[in-house]
């Protein structure tokens, strides 16, 4: 079977999404269901004294009000990410409800259950908690300073992570002709999926059942069973309906999931909770949040010699399930981007702060790594007189396989060709004319060119199953999960091509631990090259099983039978696969059924890559940035569905542009209160903020998986920040501005212009 190169089939799931027939947690109510509300801390850091719930318990409809003292039989929420650190990682206890102290605004203190959502909300407002406020620290660098408020008795530092050859890096810097140096902030972000978190917990027939808006149901099940509920995994079922966006943060286990199941068992009835948007801002995991100083050593000709990176990473108040990965393992694989850099060393100190926990967010470490190297290259070009585009071309990986200094092996790519292709598409030659036209109108115009290298894999290994059902349809069950990516279309496209069965005859089943025994979810842009590879293997096995049955039906030898376009052929006769499947279900024939499950042992990273060009215009009187053009040429290997791929990339671009220009989670440094706790104060990009996002796909298929695919889901968020900031700095360069941190808001740009001693 040849690898599939797909068509831009419209998403099958859109028919129900666009006609109001989608199914989300909030659409579902169970018989006898109660409702929950969380009492959350209004303080960033405080000791908990007496909790007076007497008045609340007496209110109509209240079924129970629970605090930490009620749930001491439960284990703590675990940190599931393994990181090799210099000293043992400190993972403080994280019970589902705060024990003795709250450590961020929104920390859950009590759980209220009532007959209705309104009754639960009213009762929660009557729970009186005696808090003694304590000093707070919200900045990771400040948290590591002597005398900082101590969030945990063990201190504020969780771990130190180091990777690379420090001696080789130091030696390279000692002989370097040029050294570029940048200090940058990768700003903390609120993720703000369109659907907030929601779940229903049930206890029936000795089994916990969590119906949840989540994106990694098997991992959540395992963590619940192994660490928190301390029960067999088959005593916990986790399933998800349609999920309105996740971007990584819905992969995590949250305190509310624990409490819903605990309350359902205690009360003997289902319990539902739907997060309000204000809760989402202060209690759902957030992304990014680190400060880095990076140095790049170059020889006299501009060849890169070494990269040295020191990072302070914020973790928030607790260690979330995937919290440490975003500043350690994930950026290490991508550090240095798609460039030949012989020696790299990275040093990371991770600090607790009185803020919401950090977890994986679209790209999870790869945006940070790529932002660093691209900012360094622009700095080196400006400082040393190199052309920034030529400097990139000179150092991009141009032979394969290439082993990066920190170990990852890049098997293929078209790194320099991406630059060559994107420049004419972006009309690079016409930029000078457009800049002159902007100047004539009193505006500044800048153009930024930046590359990216994604390291797509996520968790290793994945499963897939094909079931031939009695009604003639074929069920596809894969351990990855969609929360907007279009798997309900793309996976059937793969199966339809491989098995020669019409697309309409497939049913896609996902996100249910009772139906799918194991799976590793979608994180790390892994679905197609992990789940798709497993589906490919399952299809191969189906055809291998079916061939002897087809031979019997065709009255031919197995050696005579061929399979072409869904038909088994021999001696001028043919029979299609569904007919063979029906024959296999006949017990009198004694044939094995064609149903096939494959657990594909695959632990290989793929390396999506590309080059992007952004063009901005700035009003120097106000600092307002208009993103005028954005063009990308990207390599995702084999493309299953070009339209879905481009949509995924454009969505990531919007999030990366949002980080570069406007998104910023702001906590008051004194009180620890979140100052950007609603859409009144936290801006995400709207359609009017974005130009047409031109994305051209030009892939080199990888041999790392049988489909030749590379992950695309994170790429836009990885590539856009440095591209946009590069364009802004290019526009501001004539005024003497050489540095700006994200987000480049109008205020920051105006301040940078005036700090440089310039006026419009």
TACOR-V800372 format. One record per residue. PSI is psi in whole degrees, 0 to 359 (none if undefined). OMEGA is omega in whole degrees, -180 to 180 (* if undefined). D_FIRST is the distance of its C-alpha to the first C-alpha in whole Angstrom. Layout:
PSI:OMEGA:D_FIRST / PSI:OMEGA:D_FIRST
This chain:
129:179:0 / 148:176:4 / 147:-174:7 / 131:171:9 / 113:-161:12 / 178:178:14 / 160:180:17 / 65:177:21 / 134:176:21 / 149:-175:24 / 127:179:25 / 324:-177:25 / 342:-178:27 / 336:179:30 / 318:179:31 / 328:179:33 / 320:-174:34 / 351:-180:35 / 16:175:37 / 21:-179:39 / 10:174:36 / 160:-178:35 / 113:176:36 / 166:-178:37 / 319:-177:40 / 344:178:43 / 351:-171:42 / 135:173:42 / 133:-178:45 / 151:175:46 / 134:179:49 / 16:-173:52 / 138:170:50 / 172:-177:52 / 148:-179:52 / 153:173:52 / 143:-178:53 / 132:170:53 / 120:-173:57 / 153:-180:56 / 133:172:58 / 355:-177:60 / 149:175:60 / 333:-178:58 / 122:-178:60 / 150:171:62 / 140:180:64 / 123:174:64 / 229:-179:67 / 141:173:68 / 112:-177:65 / 105:-180:67 / 13:-175:65 / 311:-179:68 / 321:-180:69 / 320:-180:65 / 331:-178:65 / 356:-177:68 / 154:-178:66 / 136:173:65 / 354:-176:61 / 128:-178:61 / 335:180:59 / 148:174:59 / 123:-169:59 / 142:177:58 / 183:-176:58 / 322:-177:57 / 340:-180:60 / 344:-171:58 / 28:-178:55 / 348:177:56 / 348:-178:54 / 149:174:50 / 170:179:49 / 156:173:48 / 131:-174:45 / 160:164:43 / 115:-173:41 / 352:-175:38 / 125:179:37 / 126:-179:38 / 132:176:39 / 110:-175:41 / 165:-179:44 / 318:175:47 / 164:-179:49 / 134:180:48 / 136:177:47 / 117:177:50 / 98:-177:48 / 159:178:51 / 141:177:51 / 85:176:50 / 164:-179:51 / 334:175:50 / 144:-173:53 / 138:-178:55 / 100:173:58 / 333:-178:61 / 143:171:60 / 149:-172:58 / 2:169:56 / 155:174:54 / 128:-177:55 / 354:177:53 / 128:-178:53 / 130:-177:53 / 321:-180:57 / 155:-178:57 / 120:-176:55 / 132:178:56 / 132:-179:55 / 175:-177:57 / 326:-179:57 / 164:178:56 / 321:-180:54 / 317:179:57 / 321:179:59 / 319:179:57 / 316:180:58 / 319:-179:61 / 321:-180:62 / 325:-180:60 / 343:-179:62 / 359:176:65 / 124:-176:64 / 122:-179:66 / 129:178:65 / 104:-180:68 / 142:168:66 / 104:-175:67 / 144:178:66 / 158:177:65 / 145:-177:64 / 156:174:60 / 130:-174:58 / 352:-179:55 / 131:-174:54 / 319:179:52 / 319:178:54 / 326:-179:58 / 336:-179:57 / 0:180:56 / 149:175:60 / 138:179:63 / 1:178:65 / 149:174:62 / 135:-176:62 / 118:-177:60 / 324:179:57 / 154:179:57 / 335:179:60 / 358:-179:57 / 183:-176:57 / 347:-180:55 / 126:179:53 / 317:-177:50 / 165:169:48 / 129:-177:48 / 133:176:44 / 142:180:44 / 135:175:41 / 181:-177:41 / 95:-176:44 / 321:-179:47 / 318:179:49 / 322:178:47 / 314:180:47 / 321:179:51 / 320:179:51 / 319:179:49 / 328:-179:51 / 333:-177:54 / 3:-174:53 / 143:174:52 / 330:-179:53 / 148:174:52 / 122:174:51 / 144:-172:50 / 128:175:51 / 150:170:50 / 123:-173:51 / 153:175:48 / 129:170:48 / 103:-165:45 / 144:177:46 / 140:-175:46 / 141:165:44 / 134:-172:44 / 320:172:41 / 56:172:42 / 155:-176:39 / 328:174:40 / 122:176:40 / 175:-180:42 / 146:180:41 / 151:180:42 / 160:171:42 / 126:176:43 / 138:178:44 / 156:173:45 / 116:180:46 / 140:178:45 / 38:177:45 / 16:-178:45 / 135:170:42 / 137:-179:42 / 115:179:40 / 115:177:40 / 113:-158:38 / 146:170:38 / 87:-175:37 / 170:-170:35 / 10:178:31 / 71:-167:31 / 326:-179:32 / 318:178:31 / 319:179:33 / 318:177:36 / 313:-176:36 / 317:180:36 / 319:177:39 / 311:-175:41 / 313:-172:40 / 318:-170:41 / 324:-169:43 / 304:-178:45 / 339:178:45 / 60:-179:45 / 168:177:43 / 149:-180:40 / 327:-180:37 / 359:174:37 / 5:178:40 / 124:173:39 / 130:175:36 / 128:180:35 / 156:-179:33 / 139:171:33 / 211:172:33 / 141:-178:32 / 124:-176:33 / 64:178:35 / 140:179:34 / 308:176:34 / 21:177:33 / 321:-173:34 / 346:175:37 / 5:172:36 / 344:-170:34 / 156:170:38 / 132:-177:40 / 155:179:43 / 325:-177:46 / 326:-180:46 / 320:179:43 / 312:-175:45 / 324:179:49 / 317:179:47 / 319:180:46 / 316:180:49 / 322:179:51 / 319:178:49 / 318:-178:50 / 319:-176:54 / 347:179:54 / 30:180:52 / 158:179:51 / 148:178:48 / 130:-176:49 / 146:175:47 / 134:175:47 / 123:-176:46 / 135:172:47 / 156:-176:49 / 322:178:48 / 324:176:51 / 321:-178:50 / 320:-179:46 / 323:-172:48 / 348:-173:50 / 337:176:48 / 147:-179:44 / 148:-180:43 / 179:-172:43 / 164:177:41 / 232:178:42 / 70:169:46 / 162:180:46 / 130:-177:48 / 143:164:47 / 127:-177:49 / 144:179:47 / 139:179:48 / 125:178:46 / 136:-179:48 / 152:172:47 / 183:-175:49 / 333:-180:51 / 1:179:48 / 13:175:46 / 137:-180:44 / 135:-179:43 / 320:-175:44 / 155:178:44 / 130:-179:44 / 124:-174:46 / 128:173:45 / 127:-174:48 / 141:166:47 / 119:-174:49 / 131:175:46 / 137:180:48 / 346:-168:46 / 191:-174:49 / 334:-178:51 / 162:176:48 / 106:177:45 / 168:-172:43 / 317:179:39 / 15:-171:37 / 310:-175:41 / 342:-175:41 / 328:-175:37 / 342:180:38 / 4:-175:40 / 270:-175:39 / 317:-175:36 / 308:178:34 / 332:-180:36 / 320:-179:36 / 329:-176:32 / 356:-174:33 / 131:-177:36 / 355:177:37 / 216:-177:34 / 35:-174:32 / 153:174:35 / 109:179:36 / 108:-171:39 / 328:-175:40 / 131:179:42 / 140:173:41 / 133:176:43 / 140:-179:43 / 125:-176:46 / 127:169:46 / 130:-176:49 / 132:-173:48 / 143:169:51 / 143:176:51 / 165:180:53 / 63:-178:55 / 170:177:52 / 146:-179:49 / 151:175:46 / 141:172:43 / 184:-178:40 / 131:174:36 / 138:-174:36 / 99:-178:33 / 321:170:32 / 72:178:35 / 326:178:36 / 322:173:34 / 319:-179:36 / 315:-179:39 / 315:-179:38 / 323:178:37 / 317:-179:40 / 307:-174:42 / 323:-179:40 / 322:175:40 / 322:178:44 / 319:-179:45 / 317:177:44 / 320:178:46 / 317:179:49 / 319:180:48 / 315:-179:48 / 321:-175:51 / 324:-171:53 / 358:176:52 / 17:176:52 / 153:170:49 / 128:-173:46 / 329:179:44 / 315:179:41 / 324:179:42 / 323:176:42 / 310:-180:39 / 318:-175:37 / 332:-172:39 / 357:-180:38 / 149:177:34 / 129:-178:32 / 12:174:31 / 150:-173:29 / 148:-4:26 / 149:179:26 / 123:178:29 / 118:178:31 / 161:-174:33 / 333:179:36 / 12:167:36 / 332:-178:33 / 141:-179:30 / 114:180:27 / 120:-172:26 / 333:-178:23 / 169:178:22 / 172:-180:24 / 56:-167:26 / 306:180:29 / 324:-180:32 / 329:177:30 / 317:178:30 / 313:-178:34 / 323:-176:34 / 325:-173:32 / 329:-175:33 / 312:177:37 / 326:178:37 / 324:179:35 / 3:-177:38 / 54:180:41 / 323:-179:42 / 334:-179:44 / 2:-175:46 / 319:-177:47 / 321:179:50 / 319:179:51 / 323:178:50 / 318:179:52 / 320:178:55 / 322:177:55 / 317:180:55 / 323:179:57 / 336:178:60 / 10:179:59 / 22:-178:60 / 160:175:56 / 137:179:54 / 137:179:51 / 154:179:48 / 131:178:45 / 135:176:43 / 127:180:40 / 150:178:38 / 168:173:34 / 154:172:32 / 117:176:30 / 148:173:28 / 97:-173:27 / 124:172:25 / 305:-171:24 / 212:180:27 / 145:178:27 / 158:171:24 / 147:179:22 / 156:-179:20 / 155:175:20 / 148:-179:18 / 143:172:18 / 125:178:17 / 128:178:20 / 111:-171:20 / 161:-175:23 / 333:-178:26 / 6:178:26 / 353:177:23 / 165:179:22 / 123:178:19 / 134:174:20 / 122:178:18 / 119:-177:21 / 144:-177:20 / 357:170:23 / 177:-175:23 / 139:176:25 / 140:164:26 / 45:178:30 / 353:-173:29 / 341:179:26 / 25:-179:24 / 331:-179:21 / 342:176:22 / 312:-171:20 / 319:179:18 / 315:173:16 / 328:176:16 / 316:179:14 / 311:-177:11 / 321:-180:11 / 320:180:12 / 318:-176:9 / 325:-174:7 / 351:178:9 / 30:179:11 / 138:-178:14 / 145:-177:17 / 323:-176:18 / 345:-177:21 / 2:-180:20 / 146:172:19 / 126:-179:22 / 125:-179:22 / 132:-178:24 / 170:165:25 / 49:176:28 / 111:-176:30 / 344:176:31 / 332:-180:31 / 325:-174:28 / 112:-169:26 / 328:-180:27 / 156:-179:27 / 159:-176:25 / 16:171:26 / 193:-172:26 / 352:-170:26 / 144:178:28 / 22:-180:27 / 46:-170:25 / 353:-166:22 / 312:-175:20 / 316:-175:17 / 342:174:17 / 301:-180:18 / 319:179:17 / 322:177:14 / 319:177:13 / 319:178:14 / 321:176:13 / 313:180:9 / 321:179:11 / 319:179:12 / 321:176:9 / 315:-178:8 / 324:176:12 / 313:-179:12 / 322:177:10 / 320:178:12 / 322:-174:15 / 335:-173:15 / 313:178:14 / 326:178:18 / 316:177:19 / 321:179:18 / 317:179:19 / 316:-179:22 / 328:180:22 / 359:-179:21 / 51:-180:24 / 167:175:22 / 158:179:21 / 323:-178:17 / 336:-179:17 / 345:-172:17 / 133:173:15 / 157:-180:11 / 116:-177:9 / 123:175:9 / 43:176:10 / 2:-177:11 / 133:169:13 / 127:-174:13 / 142:175:15 / 134:174:18 / 40:177:21 / 0:178:21 / 160:-180:21 / 159:177:18 / 139:-176:18 / 166:-176:16 / 317:178:15 / 324:178:18 / 322:177:20 / 321:179:18 / 320:177:19 / 319:179:23 / 324:-179:23 / 337:179:22 / 353:179:25 / 111:-176:28 / 336:-178:30 / 338:-178:31 / 337:179:28 / 17:179:27 / 150:175:24 / 145:176:22 / 157:-178:21 / 350:178:18 / 133:-172:19 / 132:173:17 / 136:179:19 / 129:167:17 / 106:-171:20 / 114:-180:18 / 92:-176:20 / 123:-177:19 / 56:-174:22 / 134:177:22 / 142:169:23 / 160:-170:22 / 77:171:24 / 148:-176:24 / 162:180:27 / 177:175:29 / 133:-176:32 / 151:178:35 / 127:176:38 / 146:177:40 / 128:-176:44 / 157:170:47 / 136:-175:50 / 135:171:53 / 109:-175:56 / 341:179:59 / 329:-177:61 / 343:-175:59 / 4:-177:56 / 130:179:54 / 131:170:50 / 118:175:48 / 107:-169:45 / 324:-177:45 / 148:173:41 / 126:-176:38 / 138:-179:35 / 141:168:32 / 119:-171:29 / 151:179:26 / 108:175:23 / 23:180:21 / 216:176:18 / 140:-179:15 / 123:178:16 / 312:-178:15 / 101:-175:18 / 321:-178:21 / 317:178:24 / 321:179:23 / 312:-180:23 / 321:177:26 / 318:177:28 / 316:-179:27 / 317:-180:28 / 322:176:31 / 318:176:32 / 322:177:32 / 317:180:34 / 319:179:37 / 321:177:37 / 321:176:38 / 321:177:40 / 318:178:42 / 319:-176:43 / 325:-169:44 / 333:-168:46 / 330:-172:47 / 133:180:46 / 120:175:48 / 120:-174:49 / 124:173:53 / 141:175:55 / 126:-175:59 / 340:179:60 / 307:-175:63 / 339:-175:62 / 6:177:58 / 141:176:58 / 124:-178:55 / 351:-180:56 / 51:-168:53 / 20:174:52 / 170:178:52 / 354:169:50 / 331:-174:54 / 354:179:54 / 114:-174:50 / 129:170:48 / 155:-175:44 / 136:171:43 / 172:-179:44 / 324:-178:42 / 343:-180:45 / 352:-171:45 / 140:171:41 / 182:168:41 / 130:-179:38 / 100:-176:35 / 118:-179:33 / 120:178:30 / 130:-178:27 / 124:-179:24 / 89:-167:23 / 152:169:20 / 111:-178:19 / 138:177:16 / 152:174:16 / 7:-178:15 / 343:177:17 / 158:-172:14 / 342:178:10 / 342:-178:10 / 16:-174:13 / 155:172:15 / 145:-176:19 / 143:-179:22 / 352:-167:24 / 336:-175:26 / 349:-165:29 / 315:-177:29 / 318:180:32 / 336:178:34 / 323:-171:34 / 325:-168:34 / 318:-173:37 / 310:-178:40 / 329:-180:41 / 315:-179:40 / 316:179:42 / 322:177:45 / 318:179:45 / 320:179:45 / 314:-180:48 / 328:176:50 / 321:178:49 / 324:-176:51 / 349:-175:54 / 320:180:54 / 341:179:57 / 1:178:59 / 11:178:59 / 123:-177:56 / 352:-177:54 / 141:170:53 / 141:178:52 / 157:175:50 / 148:-7:47 / 142:180:48 / 74:-179:50 / 162:176:52 / 320:180:55 / 313:-179:57 / 319:-179:56 / 317:178:55 / 316:179:59 / 320:180:60 / 320:179:58 / 314:-176:60 / 329:176:63 / 332:178:63 / 1:177:62 / 23:-177:65 / 154:171:64 / 163:-178:65 / none:*:63
